[in-house]
Amino acid sequence: MNTIETLTVPDDTVEGLTYRFDIVSDFESIPSDDESITSAQRAAWHADAWQYVGVIVTPIIADCDLDFASDALWGLEYGTFTDTDKEDTVTGIREITAKTLAHEYPGPDLITGMRGTLADKLAPIVAALESARANLDAANSTTDKE
């Protein structure tokens, strides 16, 4: 995989949880795969102004990658993208960066999905740790009474 850019974003609801956004070249996608790409946009792609990428999002807590909850989306535009109207007249230029992908689209949607996966996967671990702590506290309490 050819990683173009990496960005780490803190979670706004869970302290200590961050998400790493790896922007990776998507060599499988080309403009002819996307019927909405206009000839001006195709020309900009051929001029290497923009490219298709994949966004791989990995949650991280305590410097540990939680790869089991990672998610990805492919075939996204990245770089200097030419906006056009139906007649293929250029209407603007957008710079699509890792920050754009993390904070606008698809980042928030991927993070929302990951929160559910994390909750489902971590719930049994948290329950086991709480049970172990209760057993340890009970054992310590018994030892303290002796």
N, C-alpha and C positions, 0 to 999 in steps of 0.2 A: 504494500500500500504506500502510496505517495502522499504523506501528510503535508498539506500546504500551510495550515495555520492551526494553532491550538489556543483555546481560550478557556479559562476557568471562571465559573460564575457561582457565587454563593446562593444557597437556597434561602428564600425570604421567609420561610416558615419553620425550618428545622435548624437550630443552631449547630454548627460544626459540619453540616452537610454541604458539599459543593458538587458541581457538575463540570466535567471536562468535556468540552466540545472539540472534537478533532474533525477538521475539515480536510477531506481526502479526495484526490482526483477520481472522478468517475469516468473511466475510459470506455465504459459500455454505452453510455448515452451520447447521442449525437442529435443535432437540430432536426434532421429528417424524421426522427422518432416522435417529434412534438409538432403536431399540426398547427399549434397556435404561434409558432415561431415564424416571423415574417422574413422576407428576403434581406432587409436592412439588418435585422438581428442576426441572421445567418452569416452575412458578410462580416459583421463584427466578431462573430465566433471564429470564422476563418482567419481573421486578423489577430486572433488570440487576445481580444479585449475582455472576453469572458469565457468561462468554461462550465461544464457540468461537474458537480461535486456530490459527495455523500457527506452527511453530517452524522457522526457517531458520538452519542452522548453517554458518558459513563458517570454514575454517581460515585462520590468519594467521601469517606468518613474516616477520620483519624489516619489520614495518609494511606488508606487501603482502598484500592479500586474494587467496587462492587460490580464486577463484570456480569454477574448473573442477572442484573437488572438493566444492563445496557440496552440501548435501542438505537436504531439508525433509520435514516431516510435518504434515498438516493435520487439522482436526476434533478438536483436543484441548481439554479443559476448562481454563479459566483464571479465577481469581478466587475468590470465596467459594463453595465447592461444598458442597451439602447431601448428605450420605450418608443413604441410607434402606435399610430392609429390604424384603422381598418384599411386605409389606402397606402399604408407603409410609409407614411410621413413621420419623420422623427419628431417626437413630442417631448423628449427629455432623455437625460442620462442619469442612471442610478449607480452608485457604488455599493455593491453587495459584498459585505465582509463577514468575518466570523461573528462580529458583534451584532450585525443585522440578523444573521441566522439564529443566534442565541437568544436575542431579546424580542424579535418580531415574529418571524416564522422560519422554521418549525419549532424552535426552542421551547416556548411555553407549552405547546401541545405535547411534545416528547416528555418534558418534565412532569406534567400532570399524569401521564400514563405511568411513568416510573414511580411516582409516589405510591400508586396503588400496588404495583409489583413489589416495592420495598416493604410496604405494610404487610402484604400477604406472606412474603418470604421471611421477614424478620420476626413476625409475631410469635412463632413457635420458639425461636431462639431466645427472645426476650422472656417468654413464659418459663422456659427451662432455667434461665439465669435467675429469675425471681424466685423460683422454687428452690434452687440451690442455695441462694442467699438465705431464704427462710429456714432451710434445714441447717445451715451453718450457724445462723443466729440461735436456733433452738439448741443445737449442740453446745454452743458457747454458753448459753444460759444455764444448761444442765451442769456444765463443768464449773461455772462460777459458783453454783450452790453447794458444791462438794467441798 
